[in-house]
Amino acid sequence: MEQIIVIVGFLGAGKTTLLKKLTSEYLEKKWNPVIILNDYQNANMDSQQFLDFLEPSQINALNGSCICCSGVTELRTQVNNIPERANAVTLIEANGTTDACELMGFLGVGLKEQFLPPVQVSVVDAKNWQKRGYNNQLESNQIQVSSLIVLSHTDGVEESRIEAVKGDISYLNPSATILLWDELKTSDLMDLTPSTNKPKEKMDHHKSHWSSCSVDLPNPYPSECLKKVMSDIPESILRVKGCTRLDDDEHYTFFERVPSGDVSLRTYYGDLITGPKLLVIGPGSDPVLLEKIIDESKGSLKYGGKD
């Protein structure tokens, strides 16, 4: 029977990076993975990052809905449409505001007999754990029914902080295995079974249903303009990401700003079927605001020789 692994975690914790790591390791071991990505805005953009090592038929994107509530029926349909195959595993990445407890209760109902009961893996940003203010409840919810918890963003974090985070997690979910990022291997997933832990409190998930939007970006786009855009987007917007060509680069660049404010760039070598986009998630997401910020970046840097 085919294992289903659901990856959850707060915005920017490292879910997509973990999905890439696991997918690559499964392929090296001659497994046949299928992945499903969920996002409020344009999951197809994230899915393109996997085309370097997966066939399009192995990648599914679920846009514009949350898989723990409005999107769970579509998610279940996508899973049930996955064909049977040898050495099979299905990996699902939930969006960063998912009520992980509700998701596992809903997803396991109505799946075909080819699948084992889904198991959940959480990614926890050790540096920023429970420093989310209003969103601390959501972050703690996302670890309470996980069978395995992976600590990310541990570089430069004191050992006492890591141990404190482990203690918090163990209090909320005493049955979970906790591993540091570099300790995790696909073999750790083989024998996972669904968590039997009971959540300590029920969350009003709709409080975490944030607004989101996307707008087109110029192609190419000056990197100095992008820096200004990333700094001018309000902090209330928790996730910023997108893709376009920068300066005179031949290839596209994916860019991302996580809730901590850190910005990362990485090259993408394929064609961008979604077109150059800027996507945001969080309170205050507004396409009019984004377009204004983009226009101001052009004017301040005399983009294209015009104000």
MITI-832801 format. One record per residue (C-alpha): residue number from 1; residue in three letters; z, y, x. Coordinates in steps of 0.02 Angstrom, whole numbers, plus 50000, padded with zeros to 5 digits. Each point is the difference from the previous one (the first is absolute). Layout:
REM MITI-832801
+-----+-----+-------+-------+-------+
!   i !  aa !    pz !    py !    px !
+-----+-----+-------+-------+-------+
! NUM ! ALA !     Z !     Y !     X !
...
+-----+-----+-------+-------+-------+
***
This chain:
REM MITI-832801
+-----+-----+-------+-------+-------+
!   i !  aa !    pz !    py !    px !
+-----+-----+-------+-------+-------+
!   1 ! MET ! 50000 ! 50000 ! 50000 !
!   2 ! GLU ! 49965 ! 50178 ! 50054 !
!   3 ! GLN ! 50138 ! 50117 ! 50056 !
!   4 ! ILE ! 50006 ! 50178 ! 49931 !
!   5 ! ILE ! 50088 ! 50128 ! 50111 !
!   6 ! VAL ! 50038 ! 50170 ! 49923 !
!   7 ! ILE ! 50032 ! 50140 ! 50126 !
!   8 ! VAL ! 50106 ! 50145 ! 49935 !
!   9 ! GLY ! 50083 ! 50151 ! 50078 !
!  10 ! PHE ! 50019 ! 50188 ! 49988 !
!  11 ! LEU ! 49855 ! 50118 ! 50037 !
!  12 ! GLY ! 49959 ! 50000 ! 50186 !
!  13 ! ALA ! 50114 ! 49854 ! 50045 !
!  14 ! GLY ! 49854 ! 49901 ! 50073 !
!  15 ! LYS ! 49938 ! 49885 ! 49862 !
!  16 ! THR ! 49815 ! 50014 ! 50043 !
!  17 ! THR ! 50037 ! 49977 ! 50185 !
!  18 ! LEU ! 50099 ! 49842 ! 49960 !
!  19 ! LEU ! 49860 ! 49938 ! 49888 !
!  20 ! LYS ! 49877 ! 50021 ! 50144 !
!  21 ! LYS ! 50117 ! 49910 ! 50120 !
!  22 ! LEU ! 50024 ! 49853 ! 49884 !
!  23 ! THR ! 49817 ! 49989 ! 49951 !
!  24 ! SER ! 49945 ! 49997 ! 50182 !
!  25 ! GLU ! 50126 ! 49865 ! 50043 !
!  26 ! TYR ! 49948 ! 49893 ! 49852 !
!  27 ! LEU ! 49818 ! 50014 ! 50053 !
!  28 ! GLU ! 50044 ! 49950 ! 50179 !
!  29 ! LYS ! 50082 ! 49844 ! 49930 !
!  30 ! LYS ! 49844 ! 49959 ! 49896 !
!  31 ! TRP ! 50077 ! 50046 ! 49834 !
!  32 ! ASN ! 49896 ! 50073 ! 49859 !
!  33 ! PRO ! 50090 ! 50156 ! 49936 !
!  34 ! VAL ! 49959 ! 50108 ! 49849 !
!  35 ! ILE ! 50082 ! 50171 ! 49987 !
!  36 ! ILE ! 50033 ! 50115 ! 49852 !
!  37 ! LEU ! 50045 ! 50182 ! 50028 !
!  38 ! ASN ! 50076 ! 50113 ! 49868 !
!  39 ! ASP ! 50004 ! 50190 ! 50011 !
!  40 ! TYR ! 50010 ! 50147 ! 49881 !
!  41 ! GLN ! 49844 ! 50078 ! 50075 !
!  42 ! ASN ! 49849 ! 49910 ! 50070 !
!  43 ! ALA ! 50065 ! 49834 ! 50068 !
!  44 ! ASN ! 49819 ! 49971 ! 50054 !
!  45 ! MET ! 50030 ! 50118 ! 50146 !
!  46 ! ASP ! 50142 ! 49893 ! 50067 !
!  47 ! SER ! 49902 ! 49841 ! 49966 !
!  48 ! GLN ! 49858 ! 50057 ! 50114 !
!  49 ! GLN ! 50117 ! 49987 ! 50148 !
!  50 ! PHE ! 49995 ! 49811 ! 49979 !
!  51 ! LEU ! 49811 ! 49982 ! 50004 !
!  52 ! ASP ! 50004 ! 49980 ! 50189 !
!  53 ! PHE ! 50072 ! 49825 ! 49981 !
!  54 ! LEU ! 49984 ! 49950 ! 49816 !
!  55 ! GLU ! 49852 ! 49974 ! 49886 !
!  56 ! PRO ! 49988 ! 50115 ! 49846 !
!  57 ! SER ! 50032 ! 49849 ! 49889 !
!  58 ! GLN ! 50172 ! 49981 ! 50083 !
!  59 ! ILE ! 50054 ! 50178 ! 49957 !
!  60 ! ASN ! 50051 ! 50065 ! 49829 !
!  61 ! ALA ! 50053 ! 50178 ! 49959 !
!  62 ! LEU ! 50100 ! 50051 ! 49847 !
!  63 ! ASN ! 49995 ! 50188 ! 49969 !
!  64 ! GLY ! 50089 ! 50125 ! 49891 !
!  65 ! SER ! 50140 ! 49894 ! 49929 !
!  66 ! CYS ! 50166 ! 49930 ! 50054 !
!  67 ! ILE ! 50004 ! 49810 ! 50014 !
!  68 ! CYS ! 50180 ! 49984 ! 49945 !
!  69 ! CYS ! 49962 ! 50071 ! 49827 !
!  70 ! SER ! 49832 ! 50066 ! 49936 !
!  71 ! GLY ! 49899 ! 49906 ! 50131 !
!  72 ! VAL ! 50086 ! 49831 ! 49998 !
!  73 ! THR ! 49876 ! 49921 ! 49878 !
!  74 ! GLU ! 49852 ! 50053 ! 50108 !
!  75 ! LEU ! 50090 ! 49937 ! 50155 !
!  76 ! ARG ! 50033 ! 49831 ! 49920 !
!  77 ! THR ! 49817 ! 49990 ! 49948 !
!  78 ! GLN ! 49943 ! 50039 ! 50177 !
!  79 ! VAL ! 50114 ! 49864 ! 50070 !
!  80 ! ASN ! 49941 ! 49871 ! 49872 !
!  81 ! ASN ! 49818 ! 50040 ! 50044 !
!  82 ! ILE ! 50026 ! 49953 ! 50183 !
!  83 ! PRO ! 49903 ! 49839 ! 50034 !
!  84 ! GLU ! 50084 ! 49845 ! 50067 !
!  85 ! ARG ! 49966 ! 49971 ! 50185 !
!  86 ! ALA ! 50072 ! 49909 ! 50151 !
!  87 ! ASN ! 50142 ! 50078 ! 50100 !
!  88 ! ALA ! 50022 ! 50133 ! 49867 !
!  89 ! VAL ! 50125 ! 50143 ! 49992 !
!  90 ! THR ! 50001 ! 50157 ! 49892 !
!  91 ! LEU ! 50078 ! 50161 ! 50064 !
!  92 ! ILE ! 50038 ! 50143 ! 49879 !
!  93 ! GLU ! 50048 ! 50175 ! 50057 !
!  94 ! ALA ! 50092 ! 50099 ! 49865 !
!  95 ! ASN ! 49996 ! 50189 ! 49993 !
!  96 ! GLY ! 50148 ! 50093 ! 50074 !
!  97 ! THR ! 50084 ! 50041 ! 49834 !
!  98 ! THR ! 50000 ! 49824 ! 49930 !
!  99 ! ASP ! 50155 ! 49938 ! 49910 !
! 100 ! ALA ! 50007 ! 49842 ! 50104 !
! 101 ! CYS ! 50126 ! 49912 ! 49888 !
! 102 ! GLU ! 49894 ! 50025 ! 49844 !
! 103 ! LEU ! 49842 ! 49948 ! 50091 !
! 104 ! MET ! 50065 ! 49829 ! 50048 !
! 105 ! GLY ! 50061 ! 49968 ! 49824 !
! 106 ! PHE ! 49830 ! 50039 ! 49924 !
! 107 ! LEU ! 49880 ! 49931 ! 50131 !
! 108 ! GLY ! 50063 ! 49822 ! 50002 !
! 109 ! VAL ! 49961 ! 49973 ! 49815 !
! 110 ! GLY ! 49828 ! 49934 ! 49952 !
! 111 ! LEU ! 49930 ! 49956 ! 50171 !
! 112 ! LYS ! 49884 ! 49850 ! 50023 !
! 113 ! GLU ! 50068 ! 49837 ! 50066 !
! 114 ! GLN ! 49913 ! 50026 ! 50167 !
! 115 ! PHE ! 50135 ! 50126 ! 50047 !
! 116 ! LEU ! 50178 ! 49981 ! 50055 !
! 117 ! PRO ! 50127 ! 50123 ! 49926 !
! 118 ! PRO ! 49977 ! 50167 ! 50089 !
! 119 ! VAL ! 50120 ! 50051 ! 50137 !
! 120 ! GLN ! 50039 ! 50178 ! 50051 !
! 121 ! VAL ! 50007 ! 50076 ! 50174 !
! 122 ! SER ! 50072 ! 50176 ! 50021 !
! 123 ! VAL ! 49962 ! 50124 ! 50139 !
! 124 ! VAL ! 50146 ! 50117 ! 50037 !
! 125 ! ASP ! 49982 ! 50156 ! 50106 !
! 126 ! ALA ! 50160 ! 49985 ! 50103 !
! 127 ! LYS ! 49993 ! 50180 ! 50060 !
! 128 ! ASN ! 49993 ! 50073 ! 49824 !
! 129 ! TRP ! 50088 ! 49867 ! 49895 !
! 130 ! GLN ! 50104 ! 50083 ! 49861 !
! 131 ! LYS ! 49955 ! 50175 ! 50060 !
! 132 ! ARG ! 49884 ! 50026 ! 49850 !
! 133 ! GLY ! 50118 ! 50101 ! 49891 !
! 134 ! TYR ! 49946 ! 49978 ! 49820 !
! 135 ! ASN ! 49893 ! 49849 ! 50050 !
! 136 ! ASN ! 50140 ! 49899 ! 50082 !
! 137 ! GLN ! 50017 ! 49894 ! 49844 !
! 138 ! LEU ! 49815 ! 49954 ! 50004 !
! 139 ! GLU ! 50010 ! 49953 ! 50184 !
! 140 ! SER ! 50153 ! 49889 ! 49972 !
! 141 ! ASN ! 49916 ! 49921 ! 49848 !
! 142 ! GLN ! 49856 ! 49944 ! 50110 !
! 143 ! ILE ! 50107 ! 49880 ! 50103 !
! 144 ! GLN ! 50111 ! 49918 ! 49870 !
! 145 ! VAL ! 49889 ! 49852 ! 49949 !
! 146 ! SER ! 49910 ! 49978 ! 50166 !
! 147 ! SER ! 50011 ! 49837 ! 50094 !
! 148 ! LEU ! 49959 ! 50081 ! 50167 !
! 149 ! ILE ! 50029 ! 50179 ! 50060 !
! 150 ! VAL ! 49911 ! 50072 ! 50151 !
! 151 ! LEU ! 50070 ! 50152 ! 50089 !
! 152 ! SER ! 49869 ! 50124 ! 50059 !
! 153 ! HIS ! 50009 ! 50166 ! 50094 !
! 154 ! THR ! 50138 ! 49938 ! 50114 !
! 155 ! ASP ! 49935 ! 50079 ! 50162 !
! 156 ! GLY ! 50127 ! 50125 ! 50064 !
! 157 ! VAL ! 50126 ! 49952 ! 49864 !
! 158 ! GLU ! 50175 ! 49963 ! 50064 !
! 159 ! GLU ! 50062 ! 49822 ! 49983 !
! 160 ! SER ! 50148 ! 50061 ! 49897 !
! 161 ! ARG ! 49880 ! 50074 ! 49873 !
! 162 ! ILE ! 49899 ! 49839 ! 49990 !
! 163 ! GLU ! 50159 ! 49899 ! 49973 !
! 164 ! ALA ! 50056 ! 50122 ! 49864 !
! 165 ! VAL ! 49833 ! 49981 ! 49911 !
! 166 ! LYS ! 50015 ! 49810 ! 50011 !
! 167 ! GLY ! 50174 ! 50014 ! 49925 !
! 168 ! ASP ! 49937 ! 50104 ! 49854 !
! 169 ! ILE ! 49860 ! 49877 ! 49968 !
! 170 ! SER ! 50115 ! 49849 ! 50009 !
! 171 ! TYR ! 50117 ! 50080 ! 49874 !
! 172 ! LEU ! 49857 ! 50027 ! 49876 !
! 173 ! ASN ! 49914 ! 49834 ! 50036 !
! 174 ! PRO ! 50111 ! 49876 ! 50092 !
! 175 ! SER ! 49874 ! 49858 ! 49987 !
! 176 ! ALA ! 49856 ! 50088 ! 50089 !
! 177 ! THR ! 49945 ! 49966 ! 50178 !
! 178 ! ILE ! 49991 ! 50161 ! 50103 !
! 179 ! LEU ! 49881 ! 50011 ! 50149 !
! 180 ! LEU ! 49947 ! 50137 ! 50117 !
! 181 ! TRP ! 49813 ! 50038 ! 49999 !
! 182 ! ASP ! 49965 ! 49914 ! 50166 !
! 183 ! GLU ! 50096 ! 49845 ! 49947 !
! 184 ! LEU ! 49891 ! 49964 ! 49847 !
! 185 ! LYS ! 49871 ! 49859 ! 50007 !
! 186 ! THR ! 49896 ! 49922 ! 49862 !
! 187 ! SER ! 50099 ! 49840 ! 50027 !
! 188 ! ASP ! 50151 ! 50093 ! 49930 !
! 189 ! LEU ! 49909 ! 50011 ! 49834 !
! 190 ! MET ! 49952 ! 49818 ! 49978 !
! 191 ! ASP ! 50162 ! 49938 ! 49925 !
! 192 ! LEU ! 50051 ! 50156 ! 49903 !
! 193 ! THR ! 50055 ! 49972 ! 49821 !
! 194 ! PRO ! 50028 ! 50133 ! 49866 !
! 195 ! SER ! 50164 ! 50094 ! 50014 !
! 196 ! THR ! 50141 ! 49952 ! 49883 !
! 197 ! ASN ! 50094 ! 50161 ! 50035 !
! 198 ! LYS ! 50052 ! 50101 ! 49848 !
! 199 ! PRO ! 49967 ! 50189 ! 50013 !
! 200 ! LYS ! 50160 ! 50102 ! 49997 !
! 201 ! GLU ! 49928 ! 50130 ! 49880 !
! 202 ! LYS ! 49846 ! 50025 ! 49893 !
! 203 ! MET ! 49890 ! 50148 ! 50046 !
! 204 ! ASP ! 49912 ! 50117 ! 49879 !
! 205 ! HIS ! 49834 ! 49972 ! 50088 !
! 206 ! HIS ! 49905 ! 50134 ! 49905 !
! 207 ! LYS ! 50101 ! 50131 ! 50094 !
! 208 ! SER ! 49904 ! 49947 ! 50156 !
! 209 ! HIS ! 49828 ! 50009 ! 49919 !
! 210 ! TRP ! 49936 ! 50147 ! 50101 !
! 211 ! SER ! 49841 ! 50097 ! 49976 !
! 212 ! SER ! 49854 ! 49970 ! 50116 !
! 213 ! CYS ! 49824 ! 50066 ! 50026 !
! 214 ! SER ! 49854 ! 50004 ! 50120 !
! 215 ! VAL ! 49865 ! 50125 ! 50049 !
! 216 ! ASP ! 49844 ! 49994 ! 50107 !
! 217 ! LEU ! 50005 ! 50055 ! 50182 !
! 218 ! PRO ! 49860 ! 50077 ! 50103 !
! 219 ! ASN ! 49907 ! 49883 ! 50117 !
! 220 ! PRO ! 50016 ! 50039 ! 50142 !
! 221 ! TYR ! 50163 ! 50098 ! 49997 !
! 222 ! PRO ! 50082 ! 50093 ! 50146 !
! 223 ! SER ! 50156 ! 49915 ! 50063 !
! 224 ! GLU ! 50088 ! 50169 ! 50008 !
! 225 ! CYS ! 49967 ! 50022 ! 49814 !
! 226 ! LEU ! 50074 ! 49830 ! 49965 !
! 227 ! LYS ! 50157 ! 50044 ! 50098 !
! 228 ! LYS ! 50022 ! 50156 ! 49895 !
! 229 ! VAL ! 49972 ! 49904 ! 49838 !
! 230 ! MET ! 50129 ! 49868 ! 50048 !
! 231 ! SER ! 50129 ! 50133 ! 50040 !
! 232 ! ASP ! 49963 ! 50106 ! 49845 !
! 233 ! ILE ! 50015 ! 49860 ! 49872 !
! 234 ! PRO ! 50176 ! 50017 ! 49925 !
! 235 ! GLU ! 50138 ! 49882 ! 50056 !
! 236 ! SER ! 50026 ! 49949 ! 49818 !
! 237 ! ILE ! 49837 ! 49903 ! 50017 !
! 238 ! LEU ! 50067 ! 49843 ! 50083 !
! 239 ! ARG ! 49838 ! 49916 ! 50055 !
! 240 ! VAL ! 49841 ! 50078 ! 50067 !
! 241 ! LYS ! 49853 ! 49898 ! 50060 !
! 242 ! GLY ! 49812 ! 50002 ! 50008 !
! 243 ! CYS ! 49845 ! 49975 ! 50104 !
! 244 ! THR ! 49856 ! 50104 ! 50066 !
! 245 ! ARG ! 49906 ! 50034 ! 50162 !
! 246 ! LEU ! 50089 ! 50123 ! 50115 !
! 247 ! ASP ! 49910 ! 50126 ! 50110 !
! 248 ! ASP ! 49851 ! 49916 ! 50085 !
! 249 ! ASP ! 50066 ! 49822 ! 49986 !
! 250 ! GLU ! 49873 ! 49866 ! 49961 !
! 251 ! HIS ! 50126 ! 49896 ! 49902 !
! 252 ! TYR ! 50118 ! 50037 ! 49857 !
! 253 ! THR ! 50186 ! 50031 ! 50024 !
! 254 ! PHE ! 50138 ! 49942 ! 49883 !
! 255 ! PHE ! 50147 ! 50120 ! 49996 !
! 256 ! GLU ! 50171 ! 49985 ! 49922 !
! 257 ! ARG ! 50161 ! 50099 ! 49978 !
! 258 ! VAL ! 50154 ! 49898 ! 49952 !
! 259 ! PRO ! 50158 ! 50067 ! 49916 !
! 260 ! SER ! 50084 ! 50031 ! 50168 !
! 261 ! GLY ! 49861 ! 50125 ! 50040 !
! 262 ! ASP ! 49922 ! 49896 ! 50138 !
! 263 ! VAL ! 49810 ! 50006 ! 50007 !
! 264 ! SER ! 49890 ! 49861 ! 50069 !
! 265 ! LEU ! 49813 ! 49983 ! 50029 !
! 266 ! ARG ! 49894 ! 49846 ! 50028 !
! 267 ! THR ! 49815 ! 49971 ! 50019 !
! 268 ! TYR ! 49900 ! 49908 ! 49868 !
! 269 ! TYR ! 49834 ! 49928 ! 50060 !
! 270 ! GLY ! 49916 ! 49952 ! 49836 !
! 271 ! ASP ! 49915 ! 50092 ! 49857 !
! 272 ! LEU ! 50115 ! 50091 ! 49880 !
! 273 ! ILE ! 49948 ! 49943 ! 49826 !
! 274 ! THR ! 50127 ! 50114 ! 49916 !
! 275 ! GLY ! 49934 ! 50156 ! 50085 !
! 276 ! PRO ! 50113 ! 50119 ! 50100 !
! 277 ! LYS ! 50161 ! 50024 ! 49902 !
! 278 ! LEU ! 50172 ! 50079 ! 50008 !
! 279 ! LEU ! 50130 ! 49906 ! 49895 !
! 280 ! VAL ! 50179 ! 50048 ! 49960 !
! 281 ! ILE ! 50146 ! 49920 ! 49908 !
! 282 ! GLY ! 50159 ! 50088 ! 49946 !
! 283 ! PRO ! 50071 ! 50138 ! 49890 !
! 284 ! GLY ! 49883 ! 50149 ! 49997 !
! 285 ! SER ! 49839 ! 49905 ! 50034 !
! 286 ! ASP ! 49863 ! 50112 ! 49933 !
! 287 ! PRO ! 49814 ! 49999 ! 50043 !
! 288 ! VAL ! 49990 ! 50190 ! 49977 !
! 289 ! LEU ! 50138 ! 50022 ! 50129 !
! 290 ! LEU ! 49915 ! 49881 ! 50122 !
! 291 ! GLU ! 49833 ! 50088 ! 49985 !
! 292 ! LYS ! 50085 ! 50168 ! 50029 !
! 293 ! ILE ! 50085 ! 49934 ! 50157 !
! 294 ! ILE ! 49836 ! 49929 ! 50064 !
! 295 ! ASP ! 49909 ! 50165 ! 49966 !
! 296 ! GLU ! 50136 ! 50098 ! 50089 !
! 297 ! SER ! 49988 ! 49886 ! 50151 !
! 298 ! LYS ! 49814 ! 50036 ! 50011 !
! 299 ! GLY ! 50024 ! 50187 ! 49984 !
! 300 ! SER ! 50142 ! 50014 ! 50125 !
! 301 ! LEU ! 49900 ! 49906 ! 50131 !
! 302 ! LYS ! 49831 ! 50076 ! 49954 !
! 303 ! TYR ! 49935 ! 49828 ! 49954 !
! 304 ! GLY ! 49812 ! 49998 ! 50006 !
! 305 ! GLY ! 49996 ! 50181 ! 50056 !
! 306 ! LYS ! 50055 ! 50061 ! 49829 !
! 307 ! ASP ! 50163 ! 50063 ! 49925 !
+-----+-----+-------+-------+-------+
***
